[in-house]
Amino acid sequence: MKLGFVGLGKMGRNMVENLLDHGHEVVVYDLSREAVTVAVQKGASPADSFEDLVSRLAGSRTIWLMVPSGEPVDKVLDSLQPLLGKGDVVIDGGNSNYQDTLRRSRKLREKDISYMDVGTSGGLEGARNGACMMVGGERDVFNSLVPLFKDLCVPGGYGYMGESGAGHFAKMIHNGVEYGMMQAIGEGFDILRNSDFAFNHHEVARVWANGSVIRGWLMDLVARAFERDEELGYLSGEIADSGEGKWTVETALEQGVSIPVIAGALFRRYRSRSHDNFSDKVVAALRHEFGGHGFTPTANQQ
């Protein structure tokens, strides 16, 4: 199918290449002309404005957004809404707060524009080679977009979560769970490092990644990080927080649901900004491996 794509950051540009690989026609727009040029070299069509983007799409238009959550999404929608009309579809594939999604959906519905929220997981590798997507919005619109989700995701890696907001809500909780899992991995390796045994962290992670109860992609990633540097010297212990863990804890407080593991993992991230330790380095390394998230150089790298 032919669609517009706004936002060519780390995730966006990989998703565009994935779409192109599957034969979709993609018209791209980004504030960075360099990012647009790179996408065009891969086979996308360029747009130099939102007006140009919309004009290049015929019939019922579909536009996918991969922009940072919050105000940037609202600014894009403010520019797009006057250009769109009945039957058009806007997909927000970023990590938007589900409450913002509900508000935006109501606003666009006034013009009969469908707003689909797609929580996207899988990091940069997933965006390029097959992601996981949690979709909220109108069921009939989801059904019409299944070929798109099928091409972007691994087999079985997409699903309809429910009405508007459900996709981003599911992704929010997914990331809260992710916080807890990553924190447990970091703490485990911290204990190994402080034991009386001369553990090879890469070897431990490699073994745990093969057949153990805690095997999985996160364990594969930490094994890869330790293969690069046993002491993770290329990282500080500061762990960034992109917001979803905080939203998860706030939602749990509103619901009266006890989530000590996720809450503890969130608070540990806050604490990491003032103390440097090995478990935080492990979690920071995991974020760097799956999402390409930036890191603060240590003193010997500056």
Backbone hydrogen bonds, N-H to C=O, Kabsch-Sander energy under -0.5 kcal/mol:
donor,donor_aa,acceptor,acceptor_aa,energy
3,L,25,E,-2.5
4,G,62,T,-2.7
5,F,27,V,-2.7
6,V,64,W,-3.0
7,G,5,F,-0.5
7,G,29,Y,-2.1
13,R,9,G,-2.7
14,N,10,K,-0.9
15,M,11,M,-2.2
16,V,12,G,-2.4
17,E,13,R,-1.8
18,N,14,N,-2.0
19,L,15,M,-2.7
20,L,16,V,-2.6
21,D,17,E,-2.3
22,H,18,N,-1.2
23,G,20,L,-1.8
24,H,19,L,-2.1
25,E,1,M,-1.9
26,V,24,H,-0.6
27,V,3,L,-2.5
28,V,26,V,-0.6
28,V,45,S,-2.9
29,Y,5,F,-2.3
33,R,31,L,-0.7
36,V,32,S,-1.7
37,T,33,R,-2.5
38,V,34,E,-2.2
39,A,35,A,-1.9
40,V,36,V,-2.5
41,Q,37,T,-2.0
42,K,38,V,-0.9
42,K,39,A,-0.5
43,G,39,A,-0.5
43,G,40,V,-1.2
44,A,39,A,-2.2
45,S,26,V,-2.9
47,A,28,V,-1.6
53,L,49,S,-2.4
54,V,50,F,-2.6
55,S,51,E,-2.2
56,R,52,D,-1.2
56,R,53,L,-0.7
57,L,54,V,-1.6
61,R,59,G,-0.7
63,I,89,V,-2.5
64,W,4,G,-2.9
65,L,91,I,-3.6
66,M,6,V,-3.0
73,V,68,P,-0.5
73,V,70,G,-0.9
74,D,70,G,-1.5
75,K,71,E,-2.6
76,V,72,P,-1.9
77,L,73,V,-2.6
78,D,74,D,-2.5
79,S,75,K,-1.4
80,L,76,V,-2.2
81,Q,77,L,-3.0
83,L,80,L,-1.9
84,L,80,L,-0.8
84,L,81,Q,-1.1
87,G,112,D,-2.0
88,D,85,G,-2.1
89,V,61,R,-3.4
90,V,114,S,-3.0
91,I,63,I,-2.9
92,D,90,V,-0.5
92,D,116,M,-2.9
93,G,65,L,-2.6
93,G,91,I,-0.8
96,S,94,G,-1.1
100,D,97,N,-0.8
101,T,97,N,-1.9
102,L,98,Y,-2.2
103,R,99,Q,-1.8
104,R,100,D,-2.7
105,S,101,T,-2.7
106,R,102,L,-2.0
107,K,103,R,-1.9
108,L,104,R,-2.5
109,R,105,S,-2.2
110,E,106,R,-0.9
110,E,107,K,-0.6
111,K,108,L,-1.7
112,D,109,R,-1.9
113,I,108,L,-2.2
114,S,88,D,-2.5
116,M,90,V,-2.8
116,M,114,S,-0.6
117,D,136,G,-1.5
118,V,92,D,-2.7
118,V,116,M,-0.6
119,G,117,D,-0.6
119,G,134,M,-2.8
120,T,118,V,-0.5
121,S,132,C,-3.1
124,L,290,F,-1.9
126,G,122,G,-2.0
127,A,123,G,-2.3
128,R,124,L,-1.8
129,N,125,E,-2.8
130,G,126,G,-2.8
131,A,152,L,-2.6
132,C,121,S,-2.5
133,M,157,G,-3.0
134,M,119,G,-2.6
135,V,133,M,-0.6
135,V,159,G,-2.5
136,G,117,D,-3.1
137,G,162,G,-1.9
142,F,138,E,-2.4
143,N,139,R,-2.5
144,S,140,D,-1.6
145,L,141,V,-1.3
145,L,142,F,-0.8
146,V,142,F,-0.6
146,V,143,N,-0.8
148,L,145,L,-0.9
149,F,145,L,-2.1
150,K,146,V,-3.1
151,D,147,P,-1.6
152,L,148,L,-1.7
153,C,149,F,-1.5
154,V,131,A,-2.1
157,G,154,V,-2.7
159,G,133,M,-1.4
161,M,135,V,-3.5
161,M,159,G,-0.6
162,G,135,V,-0.9
166,A,163,E,-2.5
169,F,165,G,-2.2
170,A,166,A,-2.6
171,K,167,G,-1.9
172,M,168,H,-2.1
173,I,169,F,-2.2
174,H,170,A,-2.4
175,N,171,K,-2.4
176,G,172,M,-1.8
177,V,173,I,-2.6
178,E,174,H,-2.3
179,Y,175,N,-2.2
180,G,176,G,-1.7
181,M,177,V,-2.4
182,M,178,E,-2.7
183,Q,179,Y,-2.3
184,A,180,G,-2.1
185,I,181,M,-2.0
186,G,182,M,-2.5
187,E,183,Q,-2.6
188,G,184,A,-2.2
189,F,185,I,-2.1
190,D,186,G,-1.5
191,I,187,E,-1.9
192,L,188,G,-2.0
193,R,189,F,-2.3
194,N,190,D,-1.5
195,S,192,L,-1.2
199,F,197,F,-1.6
201,H,199,F,-0.8
204,V,200,N,-2.3
205,A,201,H,-2.6
206,R,202,H,-2.6
207,V,203,E,-2.3
208,W,204,V,-2.7
209,A,205,A,-1.8
210,N,207,V,-1.7
211,G,209,A,-0.6
212,S,208,W,-0.5
215,R,212,S,-1.4
220,D,216,G,-2.1
221,L,217,W,-2.5
222,V,218,L,-2.2
223,A,219,M,-1.9
224,R,220,D,-1.9
225,A,221,L,-2.2
226,F,222,V,-2.3
227,E,223,A,-1.9
228,R,224,R,-1.3
229,D,225,A,-1.8
232,L,229,D,-1.4
235,L,232,L,-1.8
240,A,238,E,-0.5
247,W,243,G,-2.3
248,T,244,E,-2.2
249,V,245,G,-2.3
250,E,246,K,-2.6
251,T,247,W,-2.4
252,A,248,T,-2.4
253,L,249,V,-2.3
254,E,250,E,-2.0
255,Q,251,T,-2.0
256,G,252,A,-1.2
257,V,252,A,-2.5
259,I,257,V,-0.5
263,A,259,I,-2.5
264,G,260,P,-2.4
265,A,261,V,-2.2
266,L,262,I,-2.2
267,F,263,A,-2.6
268,R,264,G,-2.0
269,R,265,A,-1.6
270,Y,266,L,-1.7
271,R,267,F,-2.5
272,S,268,R,-2.0
273,R,269,R,-0.5
273,R,270,Y,-1.3
274,S,271,R,-2.0
275,H,271,R,-0.9
277,N,275,H,-0.6
281,K,277,N,-1.4
282,V,278,F,-2.1
283,V,279,S,-2.0
284,A,280,D,-2.7
285,A,281,K,-2.5
286,L,282,V,-2.1
287,R,283,V,-2.1
288,H,284,A,-2.1
289,E,285,A,-2.4
290,F,286,L,-2.4
291,G,287,R,-2.1
292,G,288,H,-1.3
293,H,287,R,-1.2
301,Q,298,T,-2.2
302,Q,298,T,-0.6
302,Q,299,A,-1.1
